[in-house]
Amino acid sequence: MRRSIVPPLIFGIVATAILMSLGFWQLRRLEWKESMLTEIQSGIDAAPVALPQQVDSSMKYMPVLIEGRTTGDEILVLSGTKERGGGYNVISAFETAEGRRILLDRGFVDQDQRREERPPADLRVRGNLHWPQEKGSATPEPDLEAGIWFARDVPAMAEMLVTEPLLVVAAAAEGETQGVMPIPVSIEGVPNSHLSYAVQWFLFAATCAGMTLWLIWRIRRRTY
């Protein structure tokens, strides 16, 4: 019995078209994501403003300028940099000149600086509002005895340091910096894998097309 090439040909064309469309969809998502990241970076780099009275997470990355004094109360969050290796982010309770008590991510200290005293210090800080999403189901709970946290959890840190649930990440600081190196907010950690997903779908489409051609060749060879 002669086997028809029509069913596998139709199936192959439809499957390849679907896989190709998924690849092009990912390319459109890539364009959207790159546009969004450009917009975020523009917001991060904008001129800083005074800290708004009413703040919410829709203001994420807003550049602000604050003046005031750290209280000496702080949290150390396990961190690291390419240049200096492992260390900690110093999250301080900060009293603004207007009398508000907020969280300030002052930046990075290395392992040797962990136990150094950081008494109250006057600072003028340019930074960005931030609500980092770092705590997941696998994140350990803070080691309160050792004074080490494993993620910046704004509500929990605010409760611990008795502040508003509001975090400013320092981009630059003037005053008694006490050796803490600011690590500005950036878009480097924002995932953008759409190009690799697009390549995968196009490879699947190419594989599907190749297998369809091979199957048709086998059917025609057996037929004749």
C-alpha positions in Angstrom: 0.0 0.0 0.0 1.4 3.4 -1.0 1.7 5.6 2.0 0.7 9.3 1.5 3.1 12.1 2.3 0.3 14.5 2.8 -0.5 13.9 6.6 3.2 14.2 7.8 3.7 17.2 5.5 0.7 19.0 6.9 1.7 18.1 10.4 5.3 19.2 9.8 4.2 22.6 8.3 1.8 23.3 11.1 4.2 22.3 13.9 7.1 24.3 12.3 4.8 27.4 11.9 3.8 27.2 15.5 7.4 26.9 16.7 8.5 29.8 14.5 5.7 32.0 15.8 6.8 31.3 19.3 10.3 32.3 18.4 9.0 35.6 16.9 6.9 36.2 20.0 10.0 35.9 22.1 11.7 38.5 19.9 8.8 40.9 20.4 9.1 40.2 24.2 12.8 41.0 23.9 12.1 44.3 22.3 9.6 45.1 25.0 12.0 44.1 27.8 14.8 46.1 26.4 12.5 49.2 26.2 11.4 48.6 29.8 15.0 48.3 31.0 16.0 51.5 29.2 13.1 53.3 30.9 14.1 52.0 34.3 17.7 53.0 33.8 16.5 56.5 32.7 14.5 56.7 36.0 17.5 55.6 38.0 19.8 58.2 36.4 17.3 61.1 36.7 17.9 64.1 39.0 17.2 63.2 42.6 14.2 64.7 44.5 13.3 65.1 48.1 11.9 62.1 49.8 8.1 62.1 49.2 5.8 62.1 52.2 3.8 59.2 50.8 5.8 56.4 49.3 4.8 53.1 47.8 6.3 50.4 45.6 5.2 52.0 42.4 8.0 54.5 43.1 10.6 51.8 42.8 14.0 53.2 41.6 12.9 56.8 42.1 16.1 58.9 42.8 16.0 60.8 46.1 18.3 63.0 48.1 18.2 62.6 51.9 20.2 64.2 54.8 20.3 63.0 58.3 22.1 60.6 60.7 22.5 56.9 61.1 21.5 55.6 64.5 24.2 53.0 65.0 21.5 50.2 64.6 22.2 48.1 61.6 21.6 44.8 59.8 24.3 43.0 57.8 23.1 41.2 54.7 25.4 38.6 53.1 26.6 40.0 49.8 29.7 40.2 47.6 31.3 42.1 44.7 33.5 41.0 41.8 36.2 43.4 43.0 36.3 42.6 46.7 34.7 39.2 47.0 32.4 38.2 49.8 31.1 40.6 52.4 28.0 42.3 53.6 25.6 45.1 52.7 25.1 47.5 55.7 21.5 48.3 56.2 21.2 51.1 58.8 18.4 52.8 60.5 18.5 56.4 59.3 16.9 59.5 60.9 16.2 62.1 58.3 16.5 65.9 58.9 12.7 65.9 58.8 12.5 63.4 61.6 11.6 60.3 59.7 13.2 57.0 60.5 13.8 54.9 57.4 16.1 52.1 56.1 19.3 53.0 54.4 21.4 50.5 52.4 24.7 52.2 52.8 26.6 49.8 50.6 29.3 47.1 51.0 31.9 46.1 53.6 34.2 43.2 53.3 34.7 40.4 55.8 37.4 42.2 57.8 35.1 45.2 58.3 32.2 43.2 59.6 32.9 43.7 63.3 34.1 47.3 63.1 32.1 49.8 65.1 29.9 52.1 63.1 28.5 54.6 65.6 25.9 57.3 64.6 27.1 59.3 61.6 26.0 62.3 59.7 25.4 61.6 56.0 24.1 63.3 52.9 22.9 60.5 50.5 21.9 60.4 46.9 20.2 57.1 46.2 17.1 55.3 45.0 14.0 53.9 46.5 14.0 50.1 46.3 11.9 47.1 47.1 14.2 44.2 46.3 12.6 40.8 45.7 15.4 38.6 47.2 13.7 36.4 49.7 12.5 33.1 48.3 11.3 29.8 49.7 14.9 28.5 49.9 16.3 31.6 51.6 17.4 30.9 55.1 15.9 32.9 58.0 18.2 35.5 59.5 20.9 34.3 61.9 20.0 36.8 64.6 22.7 35.5 67.0 25.4 36.1 64.4 23.7 39.3 63.1 23.6 38.0 59.5 20.7 38.2 57.1 20.6 36.4 53.7 18.2 38.7 51.8 17.0 42.3 51.9 13.5 41.8 53.2 12.2 45.4 53.7 9.2 44.7 56.0 11.2 42.4 58.2 14.2 44.7 58.4 11.9 47.7 59.1 10.3 45.7 62.0 13.8 44.8 63.4 15.2 48.3 63.2 11.9 50.1 64.1 11.6 52.2 60.9 9.2 52.9 58.1 9.1 50.0 55.6 11.1 52.2 53.2 14.5 51.4 51.8 16.9 53.9 50.1 19.9 52.3 48.4 22.8 54.7 48.4 24.4 55.6 45.1 26.8 58.2 46.7 27.3 59.5 50.2 29.0 62.5 51.7 30.0 62.7 55.3 31.1 60.0 57.8 31.0 57.1 55.4 33.0 54.9 57.8 34.5 52.9 54.9 31.2 51.7 53.5 31.2 51.5 49.7 27.9 52.4 48.1 26.6 50.0 45.5 24.1 51.9 43.4 20.9 50.3 42.1 21.3 49.0 38.6 19.4 46.9 36.1 22.2 44.3 35.8 20.3 41.8 38.0 17.0 42.1 36.1 16.5 38.9 34.1 16.3 39.1 30.3 16.4 35.7 28.7 14.0 36.3 25.7 16.8 36.1 23.1 17.9 32.7 24.3 14.3 31.5 24.4 13.8 32.8 20.8 16.9 30.9 19.6 15.6 27.7 21.3 12.2 28.0 19.6 13.8 28.6 16.2 16.1 25.5 16.7 13.0 23.4 17.6 11.4 24.7 14.4 14.5 23.8 12.3 14.6 20.4 13.9 10.9 19.8 13.2 11.3 20.9 9.6 14.3 18.7 9.1 12.5 15.6 10.6 9.5 16.3 8.4 11.7 16.4 5.3 13.5 13.2 6.4 10.2 11.4 7.0 8.9 12.4 3.6 12.1 11.3 1.9 11.8 7.9 3.6 8.1 7.5 2.6 8.9 8.4 -1.0 11.9 6.0 -1.1 9.8 3.1 0.1 7.0 4.0 -2.3 9.3 3.8 -5.3 
